[in-house]
Every structure is written in structure tokens, then in C-alpha cells.
């Protein structure tokens, strides 16, 4: 494989087997693309990289949908850019990075984000009803689902009072 030196160098920098697997997979597919195109790694131009992304779209394997996700395209471009940076560094600058000027797709990250402690404190300070505050704290700290929280009622809670040998009173429920 053309990228063995690069992958060995990467392995010394990261301990993530998933990162190494992803890089190896992309570079293996890139090598297959170059072989089909009858190109050497030193002949790759910006347009060749764009053709490779189109090649990946056509040979995407298990991926559903017609197009590759923007995050997938961005990852492929990042891997190739890293590979060509490595080649450039090890060829005294004779090999240029063809990925440098390719615009990366915008990746939106719509995953839920955790509320930070300051925002949570502000929210709790704004709640004046003791019942509502208790419900919110129960929801946040217990791990119950919202539907489970809505099923709770006062009658489903059994409280116990315990007095410690030191005379302190604790309530459990």
C-alpha cells in the first residue's frame, strides 16, 4: 500500500484504533481509485480529488442515500489532506497538497448539548413553585424519562423519617 509509511507515522501519534482503521480504509479506497484511473499519487490534482469524492459516492458500500453526508466528505478530505501533508514533508516540498484549496462542506452538528451548570442554576432560580422545582430536579438528576416523570404523583412516594444516633433527622422517599 502506498500509505504504509504515513499510517505507521500516524500510529505513533494516536492510540485510537478507530482513527487508524478509518484512515486505512480511506487510503485503500484512494489507492484503488488511483489504480483504476491509472494515476500515481504524485499526479493527483485538485480535480482528481473531486473525482475521488464522486467515486466514493458511487462506491459507497453500506451507506444509505444517494449522496455522501457532508461530514463523510469532510472526513475523507481531511484524511487525504493529512496524507498529502505527510508526503510533502517527506519529499522536501516536491509533492504539493492537492486538497488544500478544496472547499470543505459545511457540517452541522445538531446533536443535543448538555446544559452547563450556570444555565441550570439560572433556570432553577427562576422557578418559584416548590413543586415545579422538585419536578425539574427529579428529571435532571434521576435519569427518569419525561413520560415517567409525568406518571409520578404524591401517592406513589413513600417517605420515611430516620433519626441518627447523633440526633439528626433524615427523610427518605
C-alpha positions as a Python dict, from the first residue, in 0.01 Angstrom:
ca = {
    (1, 'X'): (0, 0, 0),
    (2, 'X'): (125, 348, -88),
    (3, 'X'): (38, 491, 253),
    (4, 'X'): (209, 242, 486),
    (5, 'X'): (471, 495, 600),
    (6, 'X'): (204, 753, 667),
    (7, 'X'): (-9, 506, 862),
    (8, 'X'): (294, 396, 1067),
    (9, 'X'): (366, 760, 1147),
    (10, 'X'): (2, 816, 1241),
    (11, 'X'): (5, 506, 1463),
    (12, 'X'): (291, 658, 1662),
    (13, 'X'): (86, 977, 1716),
    (14, 'X'): (-251, 827, 1811),
    (15, 'X'): (-366, 534, 2016),
    (16, 'X'): (-712, 524, 1856),
    (17, 'X'): (-760, 205, 1658),
    (18, 'X'): (-1076, 354, 1504),
    (19, 'X'): (-882, 651, 1365),
    (20, 'X'): (-624, 419, 1214),
    (21, 'X'): (-899, 198, 1069),
    (22, 'X'): (-1075, 496, 912),
    (23, 'X'): (-752, 632, 762),
    (24, 'X'): (-652, 291, 628),
    (25, 'X'): (-997, 237, 474),
    (26, 'X'): (-1000, 576, 300),
    (27, 'X'): (-643, 542, 173),
    (28, 'X'): (-708, 188, 47),
    (29, 'X'): (-1007, 319, -148),
    (30, 'X'): (-798, 612, -272),
    (31, 'X'): (-530, 371, -392),
    (32, 'X'): (-796, 163, -575),
    (33, 'X'): (-928, 481, -737),
    (34, 'X'): (-578, 582, -849),
    (35, 'X'): (-517, 234, -987),
    (36, 'X'): (-842, 242, -1188),
    (37, 'X'): (-757, 592, -1310),
    (38, 'X'): (-401, 483, -1398),
    (39, 'X'): (-255, 763, -1187),
    (40, 'X'): (33, 780, -943),
    (41, 'X'): (-1, 953, -610),
    (42, 'X'): (228, 1231, -740),
    (43, 'X'): (-6, 1303, -1033),
    (44, 'X'): (-310, 1389, -825),
    (45, 'X'): (-457, 1735, -879),
    (46, 'X'): (-744, 1919, -721),
    (47, 'X'): (-980, 1787, -989),
    (48, 'X'): (-861, 1431, -918),
    (49, 'X'): (-962, 1469, -553),
    (50, 'X'): (-1308, 1590, -658),
    (51, 'X'): (-1334, 1286, -889),
    (52, 'X'): (-1235, 1065, -594),
    (53, 'X'): (-1518, 1206, -381),
    (54, 'X'): (-1757, 1132, -669),
    (55, 'X'): (-1606, 783, -693),
    (56, 'X'): (-1678, 732, -322),
    (57, 'X'): (-2037, 838, -378),
    (58, 'X'): (-2074, 575, -650),
    (59, 'X'): (-1891, 305, -447),
    (60, 'X'): (-2017, 391, -103),
    (61, 'X'): (-2094, 39, 16),
    (62, 'X'): (-2335, 23, 311),
    (63, 'X'): (-2411, 394, 321),
    (64, 'X'): (-2778, 474, 263),
    (65, 'X'): (-2892, 759, 41),
    (66, 'X'): (-2769, 890, -291),
    (67, 'X'): (-2506, 1132, -164),
    (68, 'X'): (-2239, 1107, 99),
    (69, 'X'): (-2312, 1307, 411),
    (70, 'X'): (-2121, 1636, 438),
    (71, 'X'): (-1942, 1503, 747),
    (72, 'X'): (-1824, 1198, 550),
    (73, 'X'): (-1693, 1412, 265),
    (74, 'X'): (-1518, 1644, 512),
    (75, 'X'): (-1358, 1345, 686),
    (76, 'X'): (-1236, 1198, 355),
    (77, 'X'): (-1087, 1533, 254),
    (78, 'X'): (-919, 1572, 595),
    (79, 'X'): (-762, 1227, 565),
    (80, 'X'): (-631, 1299, 215),
    (81, 'X'): (-503, 1641, 322),
    (82, 'X'): (-318, 1480, 611),
    (83, 'X'): (-171, 1216, 380),
    (84, 'X'): (-51, 1476, 129),
    (85, 'X'): (93, 1693, 406),
    (86, 'X'): (294, 1388, 514),
    (87, 'X'): (409, 1328, 154),
    (88, 'X'): (503, 1694, 115),
    (89, 'X'): (705, 1693, 436),
    (90, 'X'): (888, 1376, 330),
    (91, 'X'): (963, 1489, -26),
    (92, 'X'): (1125, 1822, 64),
    (93, 'X'): (818, 2001, -71),
    (94, 'X'): (825, 1837, -416),
    (95, 'X'): (475, 1693, -366),
    (96, 'X'): (207, 1959, -318),
    (97, 'X'): (-117, 1903, -131),
    (98, 'X'): (-398, 1896, -391),
    (99, 'X'): (-662, 1907, -117),
    (100, 'X'): (-550, 2247, 21),
    (101, 'X'): (-778, 2465, -190),
    (102, 'X'): (-1083, 2240, -194),
    (103, 'X'): (-1371, 2393, -5),
    (104, 'X'): (-1494, 2159, 268),
    (105, 'X'): (-1868, 2106, 305),
    (106, 'X'): (-2035, 2269, 600),
    (107, 'X'): (-2105, 2014, 869),
    (108, 'X'): (-2394, 2085, 1100),
    (109, 'X'): (-2388, 1922, 1437),
    (110, 'X'): (-2745, 1902, 1561),
    (111, 'X'): (-2674, 1667, 1849),
    (112, 'X'): (-2824, 1762, 2184),
    (113, 'X'): (-2589, 1953, 2410),
    (114, 'X'): (-2568, 1930, 2787),
    (115, 'X'): (-2684, 2230, 2985),
    (116, 'X'): (-2399, 2387, 3174),
    (117, 'X'): (-2422, 2442, 3549),
    (118, 'X'): (-2464, 2821, 3521),
    (119, 'X'): (-2762, 2790, 3285),
    (120, 'X'): (-2917, 2527, 3511),
    (121, 'X'): (-2873, 2748, 3819),
    (122, 'X'): (-3034, 3041, 3634),
    (123, 'X'): (-3327, 2820, 3533),
    (124, 'X'): (-3377, 2688, 3887),
    (125, 'X'): (-3356, 3038, 4036),
    (126, 'X'): (-3640, 3145, 3805),
    (127, 'X'): (-3875, 2872, 3932),
    (128, 'X'): (-4071, 2988, 4235),
    (129, 'X'): (-4314, 2698, 4274),
    (130, 'X'): (-4158, 2434, 4501),
    (131, 'X'): (-4341, 2151, 4319),
    (132, 'X'): (-4213, 2260, 3978),
    (133, 'X'): (-3858, 2293, 4110),
    (134, 'X'): (-3877, 1944, 4263),
    (135, 'X'): (-4003, 1802, 3934),
    (136, 'X'): (-3723, 1964, 3737),
    (137, 'X'): (-3456, 1846, 3982),
    (138, 'X'): (-3604, 1494, 3979),
    (139, 'X'): (-3598, 1493, 3599),
    (140, 'X'): (-3241, 1620, 3575),
    (141, 'X'): (-3075, 1414, 3847),
    (142, 'X'): (-3269, 1086, 3850),
    (143, 'X'): (-3246, 981, 3487),
    (144, 'X'): (-3620, 919, 3456),
    (145, 'X'): (-3785, 976, 3122),
    (146, 'X'): (-4018, 1271, 3086),
    (147, 'X'): (-4312, 1032, 3042),
    (148, 'X'): (-4215, 854, 3366),
    (149, 'X'): (-4193, 1187, 3546),
    (150, 'X'): (-4544, 1275, 3432),
    (151, 'X'): (-4675, 949, 3584),
    (152, 'X'): (-4541, 1034, 3930),
    (153, 'X'): (-4782, 1156, 4194),
    (154, 'X'): (-4763, 1220, 4567),
    (155, 'X'): (-4931, 891, 4650),
    (156, 'X'): (-4659, 692, 4473),
    (157, 'X'): (-4393, 823, 4710),
    (158, 'X'): (-4337, 655, 5043),
    (159, 'X'): (-4137, 869, 5278),
    (160, 'X'): (-3952, 754, 5584),
    (161, 'X'): (-3805, 950, 5866),
    (162, 'X'): (-3483, 830, 6023),
    (163, 'X'): (-3309, 972, 6325),
    (164, 'X'): (-2937, 910, 6351),
    (165, 'X'): (-2766, 827, 6685),
    (166, 'X'): (-2637, 1185, 6685),
    (167, 'X'): (-2996, 1311, 6677),
    (168, 'X'): (-3002, 1429, 6314),
    (169, 'X'): (-3327, 1367, 6128),
    (170, 'X'): (-3315, 1249, 5765),
    (171, 'X'): (-3610, 1198, 5532),
    (172, 'X'): (-3605, 934, 5260),
    (173, 'X'): (-3855, 869, 4986),
}
